Structures are given as structure tokens and as C-alpha cells.
Amino acid sequence: DNLSVCSVNSGQNPARRFTAIEANDGGANGSAKALPSIIGHQTNNNLVGVQSKFRRKYYHKVLLVLLVLLLTLLLIIIIILSVFLNKQSINSLCRSKECLRAAASLIYSMDEKTDPCEDFYQFTCGRWADDHPRPDSVTSNDWFREAQAKITRQLRKFLQQNVTDNEPATVSKAKLMFKGCMDTKLLDERDMEPLVYFLKQFQLPLIPGGFNLTLEMEDSGQSPEFNWLKSLVLIKKYLGMDLIIGFDILPDPLNRTIKRIAFGTPEVDTALPL
């Protein structure tokens, strides 16, 4: 007869698996011989070696130590960066004479008796007019006007210096031009010669038509084919000044590779007393 032998799986799954072993002529002896091999085969598949468990725990400890070291290094880097940035912000505080002078001027200009929630302008600039009186030559005075006057004085002092060999050519030409404008003796000697030269250069009449009461057109130096637009173009070309019509060359806002001629009103600092 056939003999059936059952073996129970020793894994974590509590379900039972049954294995049938057929024995033809051996009977109980054949079944008894096959039983140990079947049980050993089933149990070996579900056991984990002690060495494998030990290695897994060792790797976990190594990873944990590396993670702790990485976090410690990251914390040290953050502390160093915070100290460096804090030190840099302290060193970035301006302590030069110019900064201290500006800070002192701001403090002395403040009216600390005024509530800033009521009148902030009086709080910040209430005492500025006391230390900076308005000159008689101007109708108003402010910080920008005083700064401009100071820069003008410094620039005048610089242009009055002699020309040196180690300075740029543009600076040397500016000094020579300034000295030429301030040389009143030479200007008196040349009289109207430079003015006549530029009037002819711009094809303008020597005597304006409104003042030409007795002279003929030829005597006044005015051409019968006077073209005022051409004169404006020549003035713009050589002097860069706008008289009657202001125009400039600007890039096209839709295509930056194209240049457009823009027309408009002349600049505020026009040469004509309009």
C-alpha cells in the first residue's frame, strides 16, 4: 500500500504543507528512510544563518555611526558659516570719516522733540534749516543743492591744476579748455572772432533779421537760400545742442537692431532764452 508522511513547515507562516511519499515495496522501512531527508530539506530552506544576522547588525551599526558623523559635520559647518557671516556683517559697518560725517549730519538734522507719527518730515529734517541757511542767490536750498555746490568747487579746484603727463588725454583737454575759458585777457584780444567763426560754420546770419534794419541781405552775411533746419542739424552735429526742435537717435523698442530718429521738445538747458 501507499504510505503518506506529513511534515510541518517551521517558518513564520503557520499554514501546513503536506508532502506525500509513495513507497511501493519498501513499506515502513522505505518511508522511515525518506522521512529525515524530507524534514531536513524543508527546515533548511527556512533557517537563517547566525553569521548572516551578525553581519546585518554590524552594517546597521556602521551606517548609524556614519549618519551621526555626517550630522555632526553638518552642524559644525553651519556654526562656522553663521559665525563668519555674523563677523562679516559687523565688519561691513562703515566707520570711515565720510560715513561718520553723514551720520552726524543726519542726527543733527533730526528734531527729536517731534512725534514721528504726527509729522515725520519735521522729525527727520526739522533742524536742518538752522545749520544750513539759504543763500541769498537762490530761492530754495536742500541737501542736493549743497552737495552739487561742493562737487562744483572740488571740480573747479581740480581743473585749475597744471596738466601732467600721467593723466588721460580727456582730462588734459578739459583742463586746457577750462583755462581757455577763464583767460579773460585772451578773450578780450580775440573779441568776436570765435563767434563769427561758428556763425559761418553753422551757416547762420551774422546779424539776425530782426535787427537788420539798414543793411541789405548780402551785407548782413545772410544767404538768400537760408535753411534753418540745416543750421539746426549742424549745431546738433558739432555742439550736441537742441535749439528749436529736440531730436535724438534711439534704438527701436520693438527691434533693438534698428535706430530711429526721435523728435520732441528741446532739452531744458537750451541755448536760446525761451
Buried (B, 14 or more C-beta within 10 A) or exposed (E): EEBEBEBEBEEEEEEEEEEEBEBEEEEEEBBEEBEEEBBEEBBEEEEEEEEEEEEEEEEEEEEEEEEEEEEEEEEEEEEEEEEEEEEEEEEEEEEEEEEEEEEEEEEEBBBEEBEEEEEEEBBBBBBBEEEBEEEEEEEEBBEEBEEEEEEEEEEEEEBEEEEEEEEEEEBBEBBEEBBEEEEEEEEEEEEEEEEEEEBEEBBBBBBEEEEBEEEEEEEBBBEEEEEEEEBBBBBBEEEEBBBBBBBEEEEEEEEEEEEEEEEEEBEEEBEEEE
